[in-house]
Amino acid sequence: MSLSRSDLAGELDRLREAHLYRTPRTLAGPQGPRPLVDGRRMLAFCSNDYLGLANHPRVIAALKRGADTYSVGSGAAHLVTGHSIAHQALEEELADFTGRARALLFSSGYLANLGVISALTGRADQVFEDRLNHASLLDGARLSRARLRRYAHADPRALARMLDGDQVRLIATDGVFSMDGDLAPVPELVPIARRADAWLLVDDAHGLGVLGEEGRGSLDHLGLGPEQVPILVGTLGKAFGTAGAFVAGSRELIETLIQRARSYIFTTAPPPALAVATRESLGIAQRESWRRERLRLLIRRFRAGAAELGLPLPDSATPIQPLIAGTARQALSWSRRLERLGILVMAIRPPTVPEGSSRLRISFSAAHTTEDVDRLLEALGSLRHETPETGSAVGR
Ligand SMILES: Cc1ncc(COP(=O)(O)O)c(C=O)c1O
């Protein structure tokens, strides 16, 4: 879409009329299940702080210690003078954690995906992606000018049918789909990528920390390693509670990214203190498996309660539990009604999800209690008695 200066107001009006206008909420105080949002204390089910580490005292102390030791800003890009021993140590720990030869830090998951895909593919290539992949994976292919081809969600057979042999450079998928919570069929993608001699990239933003032994992610959960999936992308702003991201893989892959990934090369390195904080949270995430157990308990309780209420929940065993509304208007209506009850759940609408699949994206954190889940269920139950002007009822 292109917009001239005189088009802006009209386009903003169009978004409002289509129930697609979005505005950030303003939080005061720490991240957690009970944030102070626009001055009001809410019970929130919106964050990706799955293990409840964003506000962990030891992670906060590590950040402060890091700032005392390394200053706040990194001062330059990694390839200039921005790469500190804190970054280096974190990269080594992430490589070890993911069972790969090396890892490379990026400032965000968005930038990691842009960097790795555009470093490895070009105009003559085809990149195949799951239709519901995160925007950053799709944008990485667009930036590389490769031909982006999207296969039906979680459908390896559809992918196999689409591959026409030559110049298939890369197949990319979310490990856990960010808006649906389901797992990608990675074991079935492995032989397809191998036959096509293509890279297989799994972005495990929502699996790391949450799934697998010591939170090693969806690949560990599925029994897959670097042999099967040579490129692993992970983010640090979700289960690990800090910020940033990394790509993990072979020595040659990481060296190639250092030489070629523009979103690594042409940007200031993240603050070293953040690396110190992430080292702390990575350790806690690995050691404290009770956080994953609690998540599983909360998810089971929620799904059992939702089934009793007849709520339309797709299959998901992860902390991401989408409640499909259909239209943007309906999702907004549910979200607003919950908000009146003091519960914050965001309405997710196009372009984040496909047209007609607007939803409430409910997400759980180990910092939630079973009482929080019960309060949410009670509130969702009350949505069943919607009045005509607020839209249709949820569930049976
Ligand atoms: C699957 C996936 N990849 C990448 C990202 C981007 O990560 P970041 O928020 O660190 O930019 C997200 C979410 O934001 C995501 O859900």
The ligand as an SDF file (V2000), in Angstrom:
LIG
                    3D

 16 16  0  0  0  0  0  0  0  0999 V2000
    7.7760  -16.5750   16.1560 C   0  0  0  0  0  0  0  0  0  0  0  0
    8.3340  -15.2190   16.4530 C   0  0  0  0  0  0  0  0  0  0  0  0
    9.5180  -14.8720   15.9220 N   0  0  0  0  0  0  0  0  0  0  0  0
   10.0640  -13.6710   16.1570 C   0  0  0  0  0  0  0  0  0  0  0  0
    9.4260  -12.7470   16.9410 C   0  0  0  0  0  0  0  0  0  0  0  0
   10.0560  -11.4210   17.1330 C   0  0  0  0  0  0  0  0  0  0  0  0
   10.8280  -11.4150   18.2700 O   0  0  0  0  0  0  0  0  0  0  0  0
   11.2030  -10.0260   18.9750 P   0  0  0  0  0  0  0  0  0  0  0  0
    9.9850   -9.6230   19.7300 O   0  0  0  0  0  0  0  0  0  0  0  0
   12.3830  -10.3230   19.8010 O   0  0  0  0  0  0  0  0  0  0  0  0
   11.4970   -9.0690   17.8450 O   0  0  0  0  0  0  0  0  0  0  0  0
    8.1970  -13.0710   17.5330 C   0  0  0  0  0  0  0  0  0  0  0  0
    7.4480  -12.1680   18.4280 C   0  0  0  0  0  0  0  0  0  0  0  0
    7.5630  -11.0820   18.6470 O   0  0  0  0  0  0  0  0  0  0  0  0
    7.6380  -14.3300   17.2680 C   0  0  0  0  0  0  0  0  0  0  0  0
    6.4420  -14.6500   17.7750 O   0  0  0  0  0  0  0  0  0  0  0  0
  1  2  1  0
  2  3  1  0
  2 15  2  0
  3  4  2  0
  4  5  1  0
  5  6  1  0
  5 12  2  0
  6  7  1  0
  7  8  1  0
  8  9  2  0
  8 10  1  0
  8 11  1  0
 12 13  1  0
 12 15  1  0
 13 14  2  0
 15 16  1  0
M  END
$$$$
